[in-house]
Amino acid sequence: MITTLYSERYTYLRNLEFEADGKLQFDHILPHLMAKVVVDSVWESGRPIDPEALMEDASFKGLLRMNIFVRGWMIKQYEGVERRIKALQGMIDKELAARE
């Protein structure tokens, strides 16, 4: 279980986070966002440059929908790993208690 968690799940999530998702964020989403939104504080706040045009920008709205989907999917991946880690912790605790 430990080997599977580290060698498979961790590697899979790391590759998703830093390769696939990171490239999506930095190569596609961030440039579009910076072209359309004045960021006041990174990751916290900003305001649209042209709110009316932004509301009509189907490409930008599609990009946001895709990003929201990917964010939700990534959260589910991490929650799955968290459940597996908690199960493993329980097994370790049980094994240690049996040895006492």
C-alpha positions in Angstrom: 0.0 0.0 0.0 2.8 2.5 0.9 4.6 1.6 -2.3 1.5 2.0 -4.4 0.6 5.3 -2.8 4.1 6.8 -3.4 5.2 5.2 -6.6 1.9 5.3 -8.4 -0.6 7.8 -7.0 2.0 10.4 -5.9 3.8 10.3 -9.3 0.5 10.4 -11.1 -0.7 13.5 -9.2 2.7 15.2 -9.4 2.7 14.8 -13.2 -0.9 16.0 -13.5 -0.2 19.0 -11.2 3.2 20.2 -12.6 3.1 19.0 -16.2 -0.4 18.8 -17.6 -2.2 21.2 -15.3 0.7 23.6 -14.8 1.1 24.0 -18.6 -2.6 24.6 -19.0 -2.5 27.3 -16.3 0.6 29.1 -17.4 0.4 28.6 -21.1 -3.3 29.2 -21.7 -5.4 30.4 -18.8 -3.0 32.9 -17.3 -2.3 34.8 -20.5 -6.1 35.0 -21.3 -6.8 36.1 -17.7 -4.1 38.8 -17.7 -5.4 40.1 -21.0 -9.0 40.5 -19.7 -8.6 41.2 -16.0 -6.5 43.7 -13.9 -5.2 41.6 -11.0 -5.1 43.6 -7.8 -3.7 40.8 -5.6 -2.5 37.5 -7.2 -4.9 34.6 -6.4 -7.2 37.0 -4.4 -8.8 39.8 -6.4 -9.0 41.6 -9.7 -11.5 43.4 -11.9 -12.4 43.1 -15.6 -10.8 45.6 -18.0 -14.0 45.7 -20.1 -16.9 44.0 -18.2 -19.4 44.2 -21.1 -17.0 42.7 -23.6 -16.0 40.0 -21.1 -19.6 39.0 -20.7 -19.8 38.4 -24.4 -16.5 36.6 -24.8 -17.5 33.0 -25.4 -13.9 31.8 -25.7 -13.0 33.3 -22.3 -16.1 31.8 -20.7 -15.3 28.4 -22.1 -11.8 28.7 -20.8 -13.2 29.5 -17.3 -15.6 26.6 -17.5 -12.8 24.2 -18.4 -10.6 25.5 -15.6 -13.4 25.1 -13.1 -14.0 21.6 -14.2 -10.2 20.8 -14.0 -10.0 22.4 -10.5 -12.9 20.2 -9.3 -11.4 17.1 -10.9 -8.0 17.7 -9.3 -9.7 18.2 -5.9 -11.4 14.8 -6.3 -8.1 13.2 -7.1 -6.5 14.7 -4.0 -9.5 13.7 -1.8 -9.1 10.1 -3.1 -5.4 10.1 -2.1 -6.3 11.6 1.3 -8.8 8.7 1.9 -6.1 6.1 0.9 -3.6 7.8 3.3 -6.1 7.8 6.1 -6.9 4.1 5.5 -3.2 3.3 5.5 -2.7 5.2 8.7 -5.5 3.2 10.3 -3.8 -0.1 9.2 -0.5 1.1 10.6 -2.1 2.0 13.9 -3.9 -1.3 14.1 -0.6 -3.2 13.4 1.2 -1.2 16.0 -1.5 -1.8 18.6 -1.4 -5.5 17.9 2.4 -5.5 18.6 2.0 -3.9 22.0 
